[in-house]
Amino acid sequence: MANVRELLANNMKKFRDILNISQIEFAEKVGCSPTLIGKIETMKRFPSANTIDRIAQALKVAPADLFFENPKSNVIKSKEKQEKSKSRLKMKILKAIDEEL
């Protein structure tokens, strides 16, 4: 079982990656320095409750989603849905190409 710092660090990075946001862009959205974001993601610092709220808002998740081992936030559900749609589209394209050949 991961500790609270690990959960926050891992989930922040996971959500940030899903949204394709750099640490610099993310820091701007949160209203803090990129250094602080880096320190939180490397577990060298732990943010205040106020900063956690701003982090969650910037990531478009509930603050609690930052502390679950396998969060199923709307951000992840949306990404999974997007991946499924891409996969279906790829299959249709490949099938159409096969039929043409």
VMD Tcl script that builds the backbone (N, CA, C; Angstrom):
set m [mol new atoms 303]
animate dup $m
set s [atomselect $m all]
$s set {name element resname resid chain x y z} {
  {N N MET 1 A 0.847 -1.180 0.000}
  {CA C MET 1 A 0.000 0.000 0.000}
  {C C MET 1 A 0.892 1.242 0.000}
  {N N ALA 2 A 0.605 2.137 -0.906}
  {CA C ALA 2 A 1.383 3.367 -1.032}
  {C C ALA 2 A 1.013 4.345 0.082}
  {N N ASN 3 A 1.984 5.193 0.447}
  {CA C ASN 3 A 1.674 6.214 1.446}
  {C C ASN 3 A 1.049 7.431 0.744}
  {N N VAL 4 A 0.582 8.369 1.533}
  {CA C VAL 4 A -0.141 9.526 1.010}
  {C C VAL 4 A 0.715 10.337 0.034}
  {N N ARG 5 A 1.987 10.530 0.345}
  {CA C ARG 5 A 2.871 11.290 -0.553}
  {C C ARG 5 A 3.021 10.596 -1.897}
  {N N GLU 6 A 3.202 9.272 -1.858}
  {CA C GLU 6 A 3.341 8.506 -3.100}
  {C C GLU 6 A 2.075 8.580 -3.937}
  {N N LEU 7 A 0.929 8.408 -3.288}
  {CA C LEU 7 A -0.342 8.463 -4.010}
  {C C LEU 7 A -0.510 9.808 -4.697}
  {N N LEU 8 A -0.274 10.879 -3.946}
  {CA C LEU 8 A -0.418 12.217 -4.519}
  {C C LEU 8 A 0.551 12.416 -5.679}
  {N N ALA 9 A 1.810 12.071 -5.470}
  {CA C ALA 9 A 2.823 12.260 -6.516}
  {C C ALA 9 A 2.481 11.461 -7.765}
  {N N ASN 10 A 2.156 10.191 -7.595}
  {CA C ASN 10 A 1.851 9.334 -8.738}
  {C C ASN 10 A 0.596 9.782 -9.481}
  {N N ASN 11 A -0.445 10.112 -8.719}
  {CA C ASN 11 A -1.700 10.518 -9.361}
  {C C ASN 11 A -1.585 11.877 -10.041}
  {N N MET 12 A -0.872 12.795 -9.409}
  {CA C MET 12 A -0.663 14.095 -10.055}
  {C C MET 12 A -0.008 13.909 -11.412}
  {N N LYS 13 A 1.058 13.132 -11.423}
  {CA C LYS 13 A 1.782 12.903 -12.670}
  {C C LYS 13 A 0.909 12.175 -13.683}
  {N N LYS 14 A 0.162 11.154 -13.220}
  {CA C LYS 14 A -0.714 10.389 -14.104}
  {C C LYS 14 A -1.757 11.308 -14.758}
  {N N PHE 15 A -2.432 12.109 -13.945}
  {CA C PHE 15 A -3.459 13.006 -14.480}
  {C C PHE 15 A -2.844 14.070 -15.392}
  {N N ARG 16 A -1.687 14.569 -15.000}
  {CA C ARG 16 A -1.007 15.579 -15.811}
  {C C ARG 16 A -0.630 14.996 -17.171}
  {N N ASP 17 A -0.142 13.761 -17.157}
  {CA C ASP 17 A 0.223 13.084 -18.411}
  {C C ASP 17 A -1.009 12.850 -19.287}
  {N N ILE 18 A -2.104 12.438 -18.671}
  {CA C ILE 18 A -3.345 12.210 -19.423}
  {C C ILE 18 A -3.797 13.498 -20.101}
  {N N LEU 19 A -3.676 14.602 -19.378}
  {CA C LEU 19 A -4.080 15.897 -19.939}
  {C C LEU 19 A -2.999 16.503 -20.829}
  {N N ASN 20 A -1.851 15.833 -20.876}
  {CA C ASN 20 A -0.730 16.288 -21.703}
  {C C ASN 20 A -0.294 17.716 -21.338}
  {N N ILE 21 A -0.084 17.922 -20.042}
  {CA C ILE 21 A 0.311 19.231 -19.513}
  {C C ILE 21 A 1.714 19.116 -18.919}
  {N N SER 22 A 2.604 19.999 -19.307}
  {CA C SER 22 A 3.956 20.008 -18.735}
  {C C SER 22 A 3.900 20.533 -17.301}
  {N N GLN 23 A 4.973 20.323 -16.558}
  {CA C GLN 23 A 5.037 20.853 -15.193}
  {C C GLN 23 A 4.917 22.377 -15.199}
  {N N ILE 24 A 5.501 23.009 -16.187}
  {CA C ILE 24 A 5.459 24.478 -16.262}
  {C C ILE 24 A 4.028 24.956 -16.504}
  {N N GLU 25 A 3.340 24.355 -17.480}
  {CA C GLU 25 A 1.947 24.725 -17.755}
  {C C GLU 25 A 1.070 24.441 -16.544}
  {N N PHE 26 A 1.320 23.292 -15.926}
  {CA C PHE 26 A 0.527 22.895 -14.768}
  {C C PHE 26 A 0.728 23.870 -13.611}
  {N N ALA 27 A 1.962 24.255 -13.367}
  {CA C ALA 27 A 2.255 25.211 -12.296}
  {C C ALA 27 A 1.511 26.522 -12.520}
  {N N GLU 28 A 1.449 26.967 -13.768}
  {CA C GLU 28 A 0.709 28.198 -14.082}
  {C C GLU 28 A -0.766 28.042 -13.744}
  {N N LYS 29 A -1.344 26.889 -14.078}
  {CA C LYS 29 A -2.763 26.637 -13.796}
  {C C LYS 29 A -3.029 26.569 -12.286}
  {N N VAL 30 A -2.070 25.997 -11.557}
  {CA C VAL 30 A -2.224 25.854 -10.109}
  {C C VAL 30 A -1.939 27.175 -9.393}
  {N N GLY 31 A -1.077 27.992 -9.989}
  {CA C GLY 31 A -0.710 29.252 -9.357}
  {C C GLY 31 A 0.463 29.096 -8.411}
  {N N CYS 32 A 1.411 28.237 -8.811}
  {CA C CYS 32 A 2.611 28.042 -8.001}
  {C C CYS 32 A 3.807 27.905 -8.931}
  {N N SER 33 A 4.961 27.620 -8.376}
  {CA C SER 33 A 6.164 27.506 -9.204}
  {C C SER 33 A 6.308 26.087 -9.757}
  {N N PRO 34 A 6.945 25.954 -10.926}
  {CA C PRO 34 A 7.231 24.623 -11.457}
  {C C PRO 34 A 8.111 23.812 -10.499}
  {N N THR 35 A 8.952 24.509 -9.746}
  {CA C THR 35 A 9.809 23.837 -8.764}
  {C C THR 35 A 8.964 23.130 -7.712}
  {N N LEU 36 A 7.909 23.791 -7.243}
  {CA C LEU 36 A 7.031 23.172 -6.248}
  {C C LEU 36 A 6.355 21.932 -6.837}
  {N N ILE 37 A 5.883 22.029 -8.071}
  {CA C ILE 37 A 5.249 20.869 -8.716}
  {C C ILE 37 A 6.253 19.718 -8.786}
  {N N GLY 38 A 7.463 20.013 -9.194}
  {CA C GLY 38 A 8.500 18.982 -9.263}
  {C C GLY 38 A 8.776 18.355 -7.911}
  {N N LYS 39 A 8.820 19.181 -6.877}
  {CA C LYS 39 A 9.096 18.665 -5.534}
  {C C LYS 39 A 7.942 17.804 -5.011}
  {N N ILE 40 A 6.710 18.182 -5.354}
  {CA C ILE 40 A 5.559 17.368 -4.940}
  {C C ILE 40 A 5.600 16.028 -5.670}
  {N N GLU 41 A 5.889 16.069 -6.974}
  {CA C GLU 41 A 5.919 14.833 -7.768}
  {C C GLU 41 A 7.095 13.923 -7.409}
  {N N THR 42 A 8.134 14.477 -6.801}
  {CA C THR 42 A 9.267 13.639 -6.356}
  {C C THR 42 A 9.208 13.384 -4.846}
  {N N MET 43 A 8.089 13.748 -4.236}
  {CA C MET 43 A 7.805 13.500 -2.826}
  {C C MET 43 A 8.752 14.219 -1.869}
  {N N LYS 44 A 9.322 15.334 -2.307}
  {CA C LYS 44 A 10.195 16.117 -1.439}
  {C C LYS 44 A 9.410 17.157 -0.639}
  {N N ARG 45 A 8.199 17.481 -1.132}
  {CA C ARG 45 A 7.332 18.444 -0.440}
  {C C ARG 45 A 5.912 17.906 -0.456}
  {N N PHE 46 A 5.128 18.328 0.520}
  {CA C PHE 46 A 3.710 17.982 0.550}
  {C C PHE 46 A 2.935 19.289 0.591}
  {N N PRO 47 A 1.974 19.459 -0.317}
  {CA C PRO 47 A 1.263 20.737 -0.415}
  {C C PRO 47 A 0.247 20.955 0.702}
  {N N SER 48 A -0.104 22.216 0.877}
  {CA C SER 48 A -1.158 22.575 1.833}
  {C C SER 48 A -2.509 22.136 1.271}
  {N N ALA 49 A -3.517 22.146 2.112}
  {CA C ALA 49 A -4.870 21.782 1.670}
  {C C ALA 49 A -5.339 22.716 0.564}
  {N N ASN 50 A -5.018 23.988 0.688}
  {CA C ASN 50 A -5.403 24.969 -0.330}
  {C C ASN 50 A -4.746 24.641 -1.675}
  {N N THR 51 A -3.483 24.276 -1.634}
  {CA C THR 51 A -2.769 23.929 -2.869}
  {C C THR 51 A -3.323 22.629 -3.452}
  {N N ILE 52 A -3.682 21.684 -2.605}
  {CA C ILE 52 A -4.288 20.437 -3.088}
  {C C ILE 52 A -5.585 20.745 -3.835}
  {N N ASP 53 A -6.385 21.648 -3.293}
  {CA C ASP 53 A -7.621 22.057 -3.973}
  {C C ASP 53 A -7.316 22.646 -5.347}
  {N N ARG 54 A -6.313 23.512 -5.416}
  {CA C ARG 54 A -5.961 24.137 -6.699}
  {C C ARG 54 A -5.401 23.114 -7.680}
  {N N ILE 55 A -4.644 22.144 -7.168}
  {CA C ILE 55 A -4.109 21.062 -8.005}
  {C C ILE 55 A -5.265 20.269 -8.605}
  {N N ALA 56 A -6.214 19.891 -7.750}
  {CA C ALA 56 A -7.371 19.116 -8.219}
  {C C ALA 56 A -8.161 19.895 -9.271}
  {N N GLN 57 A -8.378 21.179 -9.034}
  {CA C GLN 57 A -9.101 22.006 -10.012}
  {C C GLN 57 A -8.360 22.053 -11.336}
  {N N ALA 58 A -7.061 22.229 -11.280}
  {CA C ALA 58 A -6.261 22.303 -12.509}
  {C C ALA 58 A -6.281 20.980 -13.266}
  {N N LEU 59 A -6.387 19.865 -12.538}
  {CA C LEU 59 A -6.421 18.546 -13.164}
  {C C LEU 59 A -7.837 18.092 -13.518}
  {N N LYS 60 A -8.832 18.889 -13.097}
  {CA C LYS 60 A -10.251 18.588 -13.358}
  {C C LYS 60 A -10.680 17.286 -12.683}
  {N N VAL 61 A -10.213 17.106 -11.452}
  {CA C VAL 61 A -10.584 15.930 -10.661}
  {C C VAL 61 A -11.028 16.377 -9.274}
  {N N ALA 62 A -11.669 15.484 -8.559}
  {CA C ALA 62 A -12.008 15.751 -7.164}
  {C C ALA 62 A -10.730 15.609 -6.339}
  {N N PRO 63 A -10.563 16.412 -5.300}
  {CA C PRO 63 A -9.353 16.284 -4.478}
  {C C PRO 63 A -9.116 14.848 -3.996}
  {N N ALA 64 A -10.174 14.139 -3.668}
  {CA C ALA 64 A -10.027 12.753 -3.192}
  {C C ALA 64 A -9.392 11.849 -4.247}
  {N N ASP 65 A -9.640 12.129 -5.531}
  {CA C ASP 65 A -9.058 11.316 -6.613}
  {C C ASP 65 A -7.535 11.318 -6.574}
  {N N LEU 66 A -6.950 12.325 -5.956}
  {CA C LEU 66 A -5.496 12.404 -5.873}
  {C C LEU 66 A -4.918 11.413 -4.869}
  {N N PHE 67 A -5.789 10.792 -4.051}
  {CA C PHE 67 A -5.305 9.938 -2.975}
  {C C PHE 67 A -5.793 8.488 -3.056}
  {N N PHE 68 A -6.340 8.077 -4.205}
  {CA C PHE 68 A -6.741 6.681 -4.408}
  {C C PHE 68 A -5.659 5.940 -5.170}
  {N N GLU 69 A -5.496 4.648 -4.865}
  {CA C GLU 69 A -4.479 3.868 -5.577}
  {C C GLU 69 A -4.818 3.711 -7.045}
  {N N ASN 70 A -6.064 3.474 -7.362}
  {CA C ASN 70 A -6.487 3.338 -8.753}
  {C C ASN 70 A -7.677 4.254 -8.999}
  {N N PRO 71 A -7.406 5.549 -9.102}
  {CA C PRO 71 A -8.514 6.485 -9.251}
  {C C PRO 71 A -9.247 6.273 -10.573}
  {N N LYS 72 A -10.556 6.442 -10.540}
  {CA C LYS 72 A -11.370 6.334 -11.752}
  {C C LYS 72 A -12.111 7.656 -11.941}
  {N N SER 73 A -11.347 8.708 -12.070}
  {CA C SER 73 A -11.954 10.022 -12.248}
  {C C SER 73 A -12.491 10.155 -13.655}
  {N N ASN 74 A -13.228 11.229 -13.889}
  {CA C ASN 74 A -13.757 11.508 -15.223}
  {C C ASN 74 A -12.636 11.712 -16.228}
  {N N VAL 75 A -11.497 12.229 -15.781}
  {CA C VAL 75 A -10.357 12.440 -16.676}
  {C C VAL 75 A -9.886 11.096 -17.223}
  {N N ILE 76 A -9.760 10.104 -16.353}
  {CA C ILE 76 A -9.316 8.777 -16.785}
  {C C ILE 76 A -10.389 8.109 -17.633}
  {N N LYS 77 A -11.643 8.208 -17.214}
  {CA C LYS 77 A -12.733 7.613 -17.990}
  {C C LYS 77 A -12.792 8.222 -19.384}
  {N N SER 78 A -12.625 9.525 -19.459}
  {CA C SER 78 A -12.641 10.211 -20.746}
  {C C SER 78 A -11.490 9.738 -21.634}
  {N N LYS 79 A -10.311 9.601 -21.049}
  {CA C LYS 79 A -9.138 9.139 -21.797}
  {C C LYS 79 A -9.353 7.706 -22.279}
  {N N GLU 80 A -9.907 6.849 -21.408}
  {CA C GLU 80 A -10.169 5.466 -21.795}
  {C C GLU 80 A -11.184 5.401 -22.926}
  {N N LYS 81 A -12.212 6.230 -22.846}
  {CA C LYS 81 A -13.240 6.286 -23.897}
  {C C LYS 81 A -12.617 6.750 -25.214}
  {N N GLN 82 A -11.752 7.740 -25.131}
  {CA C GLN 82 A -11.056 8.258 -26.302}
  {C C GLN 82 A -10.187 7.168 -26.933}
  {N N GLU 83 A -9.484 6.403 -26.104}
  {CA C GLU 83 A -8.628 5.321 -26.600}
  {C C GLU 83 A -9.456 4.231 -27.270}
  {N N LYS 84 A -10.617 3.897 -26.686}
  {CA C LYS 84 A -11.488 2.890 -27.288}
  {C C LYS 84 A -11.994 3.367 -28.653}
  {N N SER 85 A -12.366 4.641 -28.726}
  {CA C SER 85 A -12.845 5.193 -29.998}
  {C C SER 85 A -11.752 5.150 -31.049}
  {N N LYS 86 A -10.537 5.508 -30.659}
  {CA C LYS 86 A -9.402 5.457 -31.584}
  {C C LYS 86 A -9.177 4.042 -32.073}
  {N N SER 87 A -9.245 3.105 -31.153}
  {CA C SER 87 A -9.024 1.702 -31.486}
  {C C SER 87 A -10.072 1.211 -32.478}
  {N N ARG 88 A -11.343 1.554 -32.222}
  {CA C ARG 88 A -12.416 1.162 -33.149}
  {C C ARG 88 A -12.205 1.773 -34.519}
  {N N LEU 89 A -11.807 3.035 -34.553}
  {CA C LEU 89 A -11.570 3.721 -35.825}
  {C C LEU 89 A -10.415 3.063 -36.579}
  {N N LYS 90 A -9.351 2.728 -35.870}
  {CA C LYS 90 A -8.216 2.049 -36.507}
  {C C LYS 90 A -8.649 0.725 -37.117}
  {N N MET 91 A -9.477 -0.022 -36.381}
  {CA C MET 91 A -9.956 -1.311 -36.882}
  {C C MET 91 A -10.796 -1.121 -38.151}
  {N N LYS 92 A -11.652 -0.103 -38.162}
  {CA C LYS 92 A -12.477 0.172 -39.344}
  {C C LYS 92 A -11.606 0.546 -40.539}
  {N N ILE 93 A -10.596 1.347 -40.302}
  {CA C ILE 93 A -9.693 1.763 -41.379}
  {C C ILE 93 A -8.937 0.567 -41.929}
  {N N LEU 94 A -8.408 -0.250 -41.037}
  {CA C LEU 94 A -7.684 -1.445 -41.478}
  {C C LEU 94 A -8.587 -2.403 -42.251}
  {N N LYS 95 A -9.818 -2.558 -41.804}
  {CA C LYS 95 A -10.774 -3.424 -42.485}
  {C C LYS 95 A -11.076 -2.877 -43.883}
  {N N ALA 96 A -11.265 -1.547 -43.985}
  {CA C ALA 96 A -11.533 -0.925 -45.289}
  {C C ALA 96 A -10.359 -1.092 -46.229}
  {N N ILE 97 A -9.160 -0.952 -45.717}
  {CA C ILE 97 A -7.950 -1.121 -46.537}
  {C C ILE 97 A -7.854 -2.568 -47.012}
  {N N ASP 98 A -8.118 -3.504 -46.092}
  {CA C ASP 98 A -8.090 -4.923 -46.450}
  {C C ASP 98 A -9.084 -5.244 -47.558}
  {N N GLU 99 A -10.270 -4.669 -47.449}
  {CA C GLU 99 A -11.305 -4.916 -48.449}
  {C C GLU 99 A -10.930 -4.347 -49.807}
  {N N GLU 100 A -10.198 -3.247 -49.804}
  {CA C GLU 100 A -9.759 -2.619 -51.064}
  {C C GLU 100 A -8.662 -3.418 -51.747}
  {N N LEU 101 A -7.868 -4.109 -50.943}
  {CA C LEU 101 A -6.774 -4.894 -51.506}
  {C C LEU 101 A -7.313 -6.213 -51.971}
}
mol reanalyze $m
mol bondsrecalc $m
mol representation Tube
mol addrep $m
